[in-house]
């Protein structure tokens, strides 16, 4: 029997980088600004890629673009956590496009809700 290894990311510390993604629906810009302000006040540094502001129909960009953004943030060793700007339908569409080896090799706290 092969024993599966548990992958548990480290806890967040002040000064750590948090990447923000939008893997599903577009989000309210004012809510993002409010959330960023709270996280910065707690001592975290934020990475907010420009392409999270994309829109394609009811989604926050095309499937390939949203998956690429998530893959880039998981691959970035400086980022300790990834927070989703919003949940919603559409996140399941990018599952086949994710780099699972990179995700496994770069465990991070991943925060989202709804379909996330």
N, C-alpha and C positions, 0 to 999 in steps of 0.2 A: 504494500500500500504506500502510495506517495503522499507525503505530508505536505499540505499547502502552506506556503509562507504568508503570514499576515503582513500587509503593508499599511503601516500607520504613520502618517506625517507628524512632524514635530508641532508643538504648539506655537502660536503666534506670540512674538515679543515686540515691544515698542521698537519702531524703526524698520520692521520687516516690510517687504513689498507685498501688496495685494493687487492682483490683476483683475480687471473688470471685463466681463464678456456679456454678450447678448446673443445666446445661442438659439433663441426662439423669437418672440415678438418684439417689435420696437417698444421703447420705454418712454416715460415722461421725463424730459430733460430736467425739469425743476426737482423732481424726486431724486434723480441721480445726483444733482448738485447738493441737495440736503444730505443724502447718504454719504457722499464723499466728505462733506464737512465734518460729519460725526466721526468717521473713521480717521480723518486727519487729526481731529482733536484728541483722539485716543493714542496718537503717536505713530500711526501707520503711514507708510508712503504708498501712493496709488499709481498704478500703471493703467492708463485709460487709452487704449489704442483708438485712433481716429476712425477706424472702420467699424466700430460698434454703433456709429450713428447712421450707417447705411439703412436703406429701406427697400424692400422688394415685396410689393403686395402687402400681405399681413405679417410679413417676417422682417427681421432686422438684417436684411441682406440675403443674398443667395445661399444655398446650402453649402457650396464649396467655400465661400468666403467665411461663413460662420464657423465651419469646421476648421478652416485654416487658422483663424484667430484663436480658437481653443487649443489647437495643437501647438501654436507658437507659445502661448502662455504656459502650457505644461512643460514644454521643452526648456524654458528659461529657468535656469537654476537659481537665479536671484529671487524669483517670485515664490513666496511661501504659501500663498492661498489664492484661490480664484473665487470671486463672488460674481454671481449672475445678476445683471441689472434688472432682469424680470424673468418670470417663468412663462409658461404658455406653450400652446401647441406649436410644433415645428422643431423642437429639440430632438425628437425621435428621428427626424429625417436625416440628421447628420451622423447618426451612429455608425453607419458603414464607412464614413470618411475619416473617422478618428484614428490616430496613431496610438494604438493600445500599448505597444512596446514602450513608447516614450512616456505614456501615462504611468505605466508600471515602474519605470526606472526613475521617475521624478514625482514621487508621491507628494500631493499637496492637499491642504484642506480645500474642499469644494463645497460651496454654499449656494443653494438655490431652492426653489419651491415649485409647486405645481408639477408640470411634466418634467422639469429638470431632474 
